[in-house]
């Protein structure tokens, strides 16, 4: 303080030494130490912050190094020092830090470069994963094939299929009316289609021609094959029944009520029947009429005998003055009738064969 005894005022000691850090006070002054120093016996002594436990742990992820009036941090790899602390280095800020086809992931004090999806690490490189070479884990649905791309793949439906929400669906090419020729039939197949001639037709000179199935008749041997456009039919001949693929002879003698004259015997033949008159009768249309054996060489009677005709036979009667003997008479006419019957039977069979060739409907006409 200074004054004249009556008035005192403070002396600013700090004006006398402006080089020092001086704080003037009322009637005195202070010389506080700079940050990082402490006052000991009016001296400013450096504070070793690195050893000062009151400051807690300094330089995490690094080493604290004391300096005059301060300290600094020497950081471990992956951190950088801002003098008083260690800050994580973001290696991912450098776009070239990782290999191609990978993504940089920063971590505390380090970083990682995992390969992108669709790639796998091989040494230090990320190589493409060929998903199409993993049959045990098929990536594509049924009826499709896999196309590998860099880092990925895509599924393409096989030819003849189209993509739908759940996979691949067969294309029905037959819905397109132009898929086949106008004379062909379109048949859809899984992933494809087929054009062919209709049943009963075959391909001939780029057109569908009728197949003549009757060239190699599929019918029964006795049936008649009738070819029709695209088909055929089998017909059993008269005297047979069946559908043509099989034919069975009709036994008219058993089926018809009265196929022959009462004096005739019915004989069935394949497809036909014949009526043969009994001995002593001959056929006249559908009738059996008595044969007058006496008109043929006198019934072969003895010259001294008279032939007497009767129904179904004849007899030889000796003339007046003659008597029958075993050597020169045939009263019953059996021998002669047998010869005549055989002749008549031969003629009747020949007549029946002629009728068969002419395909006469024997159900209405009796051949004897």
C-alpha positions in Angstrom: 0.0 0.0 0.0 1.2 3.5 -0.5 -0.1 7.0 0.3 0.5 10.2 2.2 -0.6 8.9 5.5 -4.1 10.1 5.0 -5.0 8.2 1.9 -3.6 4.6 1.0 -4.1 2.8 -2.2 -3.0 -0.7 -3.4 0.3 -1.1 -5.2 0.0 -3.4 -8.3 3.1 -5.4 -7.9 2.4 -7.3 -11.1 3.2 -4.2 -13.1 6.8 -4.5 -12.0 7.4 -7.9 -13.8 5.1 -8.5 -16.7 6.9 -11.7 -17.7 5.5 -13.6 -14.7 2.1 -14.8 -14.4 1.0 -12.4 -11.6 -2.4 -11.9 -10.0 -2.7 -8.7 -8.1 -4.6 -8.8 -4.9 -5.6 -6.0 -2.5 -2.4 -5.2 -0.7 -0.6 -8.1 -2.2 -0.3 -10.4 -5.2 -0.2 -14.1 -6.2 2.0 -16.0 -8.6 -0.1 -19.2 -9.5 1.7 -21.9 -11.3 0.7 -22.8 -14.9 -1.4 -25.8 -15.5 0.7 -28.9 -15.1 2.7 -27.4 -12.3 2.3 -27.2 -8.6 3.7 -24.5 -6.1 6.2 -25.8 -3.7 8.1 -23.2 -1.6 7.1 -20.5 -4.0 8.5 -22.6 -6.8 6.4 -24.1 -9.6 7.3 -27.8 -9.9 6.1 -30.0 -12.8 3.2 -32.4 -11.9 3.8 -36.0 -13.0 0.2 -36.7 -14.2 1.1 -40.3 -15.1 1.8 -41.1 -11.5 -1.0 -39.1 -10.0 -3.6 -41.6 -8.9 -6.0 -38.8 -8.2 -6.3 -38.3 -11.9 -7.3 -41.9 -12.4 -6.1 -44.1 -15.3 -4.8 -42.1 -18.2 -4.2 -43.1 -21.8 -6.4 -46.2 -22.0 -5.2 -48.4 -24.9 -1.9 -46.7 -24.7 1.0 -45.6 -22.4 1.1 -42.3 -20.4 4.3 -40.3 -20.9 5.0 -37.3 -18.6 6.1 -34.0 -20.1 7.0 -30.6 -18.7 3.7 -29.1 -17.6 1.7 -31.9 -19.3 1.7 -35.5 -20.5 0.9 -37.3 -23.7 -0.3 -40.8 -24.7 1.6 -43.3 -26.8 -1.2 -45.4 -28.2 -1.2 -49.1 -29.2 -1.8 -50.1 -32.8 -5.4 -49.4 -33.9 -5.5 -46.1 -31.8 -4.2 -42.6 -32.4 -3.3 -40.0 -29.8 -4.9 -36.7 -29.4 -2.2 -36.0 -26.8 -4.3 -36.8 -23.7 -6.2 -39.9 -24.8 -6.1 -42.8 -27.3 -8.9 -42.7 -29.8 -9.9 -45.7 -32.0 -8.6 -45.5 -35.5 -11.5 -46.1 -38.1 -9.5 -48.1 -40.6 -12.7 -48.4 -42.7 -12.5 -44.8 -43.6 -9.8 -45.9 -46.0 -11.7 -47.6 -48.8 -8.7 -49.7 -50.0 -8.0 -51.3 -46.6 -9.9 -54.5 -47.5 -9.7 -56.9 -50.4 -12.2 -56.7 -53.3 -15.6 -58.3 -52.7 -15.4 -57.7 -48.9 -16.8 -55.2 -46.5 -14.8 -53.4 -43.9 -16.2 -53.7 -40.3 -14.5 -51.4 -37.8 -14.0 -52.7 -34.3 -12.4 -51.3 -31.1 -8.7 -50.9 -32.0 -9.0 -53.0 -35.1 -11.1 -54.0 -38.1 -12.3 -57.0 -40.0 -12.9 -57.7 -43.7 -15.5 -60.4 -44.1 -16.3 -61.5 -47.6 -19.5 -60.4 -49.2 -22.4 -62.9 -49.5 -21.7 -65.2 -52.4 -17.9 -65.1 -51.8 -15.6 -67.2 -49.6 -12.2 -66.3 -48.2 -9.3 -68.2 -49.8 -6.1 -67.1 -48.3 -6.3 -63.3 -48.5 -8.7 -63.2 -51.4 -12.5 -63.4 -51.6 -13.4 -65.9 -54.3 -16.8 -66.3 -55.9 -18.9 -69.2 -54.5 -20.3 -71.3 -57.4 -23.7 -72.0 -55.9 -24.6 -74.1 -58.9 -22.0 -76.7 -57.9 -23.8 -77.6 -54.7 -26.3 -80.4 -55.6 -26.8 -81.4 -52.0 -28.2 -77.9 -51.4 -30.0 -77.3 -54.6 -30.7 -73.6 -55.0 -33.2 -73.9 -57.8 -36.7 -75.4 -58.0 -37.6 -78.5 -60.1 -37.5 -78.1 -63.9 -35.0 -75.3 -63.8 -31.2 -74.9 -64.0 -28.8 -72.7 -62.1 -26.7 -69.9 -63.7 -23.8 -68.8 -61.6 -22.8 -65.1 -61.5 -20.1 -63.1 -59.7 -21.2 -63.2 -56.1 -24.6 -64.7 -56.8 -26.7 -66.9 -59.1 -30.1 -67.0 -60.8 -32.5 -69.8 -61.7 -33.8 -70.2 -65.2 -36.7 -72.4 -66.1 -35.8 -75.3 -68.4 -37.0 -75.2 -72.0 -40.7 -75.9 -72.2 -41.4 -74.5 -68.7 -42.4 -71.0 -67.5 -41.7 -69.2 -64.2 -44.5 -69.0 -61.6 -44.4 -67.8 -58.0 -43.7 -71.3 -56.6 -41.2 -72.4 -59.3 -41.5 -73.5 -62.9 -44.6 -74.8 -64.6 -44.9 -76.8 -67.8 -46.0 -74.8 -70.9 -48.9 -76.5 -72.7 -47.8 -75.9 -76.2 -50.9 -77.6 -77.5 -53.0 -74.5 -76.4 -51.3 -72.8 -79.4 -53.3 -74.0 -82.4 -50.3 -73.5 -84.6 -48.1 -75.9 -82.7 -48.9 -78.8 -85.1 -50.2 -79.1 -88.7 -53.9 -78.9 -89.2 -54.1 -82.7 -89.8 -52.1 -83.7 -86.8 -52.9 -84.3 -83.1 -50.9 -82.3 -80.5 -49.9 -84.1 -77.3 -48.4 -82.1 -74.5 -45.4 -83.6 -72.7 -43.5 -82.5 -69.7 -41.3 -79.6 -71.0 -42.2 -80.4 -74.6 -44.9 -81.6 -77.0 -45.4 -84.1 -79.8 -47.2 -83.8 -83.1 -48.5 -87.1 -84.7 -51.2 -88.3 -87.0 -54.5 -89.4 -85.5 -55.1 -93.0 -84.8 -55.7 -94.8 -88.1 -53.5 -92.5 -90.0 -49.7 -92.4 -90.8 -47.2 -89.8 -91.9 -46.7 -89.8 -95.7 -45.1 -87.0 -97.7 -45.6 -84.4 -95.0 -49.3 -85.3 -94.6 -51.4 -87.7 -92.7 -52.7 -90.6 -94.9 -55.2 -93.2 -94.0 -53.7 -96.5 -92.8 -55.3 -99.5 -94.5 -55.5 -101.8 -91.6 -57.0 -104.5 -93.8 -53.7 -105.1 -95.6 -52.7 -107.1 -92.5 -56.2 -108.0 -91.4 -56.7 -107.8 -87.7 -60.0 -109.7 -88.1 -60.9 -113.3 -87.6 -59.7 -115.5 -90.6 -63.2 -116.0 -91.9 -64.3 -112.4 -91.3 -64.3 -109.7 -93.9 -62.2 -106.5 -93.1 -63.7 -103.2 -94.3 -61.3 -100.2 -94.3 -62.7 -96.8 -93.4 -61.0 -93.4 -93.1 -58.9 -93.6 -89.9 -60.4 -97.0 -88.9 -61.7 -100.3 -90.0 -64.4 -102.8 -89.2 -64.7 -106.6 -89.1 -67.8 -108.5 -90.3 -68.5 -112.2 -89.9 -69.9 -113.8 -93.0 -73.4 -115.2 -93.2 -73.7 -118.3 -91.1 -71.4 -117.1 -88.4 -71.9 -114.9 -85.4 -69.4 -112.7 -83.5 -67.9 -109.2 -83.6 -65.5 -109.8 -86.4 -62.5 -110.2 -84.2 -63.9 -113.6 -83.5 -66.4 -115.6 -85.5 -68.2 -118.8 -84.6 -70.2 -121.0 -86.9 -73.9 -121.0 -86.4 -75.3 -124.6 -86.2 -78.5 -123.9 -88.1 -79.6 -127.4 -87.6 -79.8 -126.7 -83.8 -80.9 -123.1 -83.9 -83.6 -123.2 -86.5 -86.9 -124.8 -85.5 -87.5 -126.7 -88.7 -84.6 -126.0 -91.1 -85.5 -129.0 -93.4 -88.4 -130.9 -94.9 -89.8 -133.6 -92.5 -88.4 -136.3 -94.8 -84.9 -134.8 -94.9 -81.9 -134.8 -92.5 -80.1 -131.5 -91.6 -76.3 -131.5 -91.9 -74.4 -128.4 -90.5 -71.4 -127.2 -92.4 -69.1 -124.1 -91.7 -71.3 -121.1 -92.4 -74.0 -123.2 -94.1 -76.3 -126.3 -93.7 -77.7 -128.8 -96.2 -80.9 -130.8 -96.1 -80.5 -134.3 -97.5 -83.6 -136.2 -98.3 -84.0 -139.7 -96.8 -83.4 -142.7 -99.1 -86.2 -143.1 -101.6 -86.8 -139.4 -101.8 -85.2 -136.6 -103.9 -85.3 -132.8 -103.4 -87.6 -130.6 -105.4 -87.0 -127.1 -104.1 -87.6 -127.2 -100.3 -89.5 -130.5 -100.6 -88.6 -134.1 -100.5 -90.6 -136.1 -103.1 -90.8 -139.8 -103.6 -88.4 -141.2 -106.2 -90.1 -143.5 -108.7 -87.3 -146.0 -108.9 -89.3 -148.0 -111.4 -88.6 -145.3 -114.0 -84.9 -146.2 -113.9 -84.2 -149.5 -115.6 -87.4 -151.0 -114.2 -85.9 -150.6 -110.7 -83.3 -153.1 -111.7 -85.9 -155.8 -111.3 -85.8 -159.2 -113.2 -86.9 -159.0 -116.7 -89.8 -161.3 -115.7 -90.7 -159.0 -112.9 -92.7 -155.9 -112.6 -91.4 -152.9 -110.6 -94.0 -151.5 -108.2 -93.2 -148.1 -106.8 -94.2 -147.1 -103.2 -93.5 -144.1 -101.0 -89.9 -144.1 -100.2 -89.2 -147.4 -102.0 -90.3 -150.0 -104.5 -90.7 -153.7 -104.9 -90.2 -156.2 -107.7 -93.2 -158.5 -108.3 -92.8 -161.6 -110.5 -95.1 -161.7 -113.4 -97.7 -164.4 -113.8 -96.1 -167.7 -114.3 -92.9 -166.7 -112.5 -91.9 -167.2 -108.9 -89.3 -165.3 -106.9 -85.9 -166.9 -106.2 -83.0 -165.7 -104.2 -80.8 -165.4 -107.3 -82.9 -163.4 -109.7 -85.1 -161.2 -107.6 -84.8 -158.3 -105.2 -88.2 -158.0 -103.7 -87.1 -155.4 -101.1 -85.0 -153.5 -103.6 -82.4 -152.8 -101.0 -79.4 -153.2 -103.2 -80.8 -151.1 -106.0 -82.0 -148.5 -103.6 -78.5 -148.2 -102.0 -76.9 -147.5 -105.4 -79.6 -145.0 -106.2 -79.3 -143.3 -102.9 -75.6 -142.8 -103.2 -76.1 -141.3 -106.7 -78.8 -139.0 -105.3 -76.7 -138.0 -102.3 -73.7 -137.0 -104.6 -76.0 -134.9 -106.7 -77.5 -133.2 -103.6 -74.0 -132.4 -102.1 -72.9 -130.9 -105.4 -76.0 -128.8 -105.4 -75.3 -127.6 -101.9 -71.7 -126.6 -102.8 -73.1 -124.5 -105.7 -75.5 -122.8 -103.3 -72.6 -122.0 -100.9 -70.6 -120.3 -103.7 -73.6 -118.2 -104.6 -74.0 -117.2 -100.9 -77.7 -118.1 -100.8 -79.3 -117.2 -97.5 -80.1 -120.7 -96.4 -82.3 -119.6 -93.6 -85.0 -118.9 -96.1 -84.1 -121.5 -98.8 -83.4 -125.2 -98.0 -80.9 -126.9 -100.3 -81.4 -130.6 -100.5 
